[in-house]
Amino acid sequence: MTFMPLCCAAGLRKYLVQDADADDLVRDVLTTVARELPCFVHDQRTGAFRNWLRQILVHRLQNFWRARQYRPATTGADGVIS
């Protein structure tokens, strides 16, 4: 299974993120993953890591939009921002 669509700059386009901001968000997500990975406990459920990664992405996106006082409607079918 690949995690690239979840945390790559191209995957962030559906959240109306500019390319430069997407690069910053990807760097922030990957930095957080590197820092928090030793604390990650896999519960043996399918998708546990992907869900953990998605949580990190969602929190970083929320911080990003909060900092800009703007929160767009999602355009993707899975709508991670609620």
Buried (B, 14 or more C-beta within 10 A) or exposed (E): EEBEEBBBBEBBBBBEBEEEBBBBBBEBBBEBBEEEEEEEEEEEEEEEBEEBBBEBBEEBBBEBBEEEEEEEEBEEEEEBBE
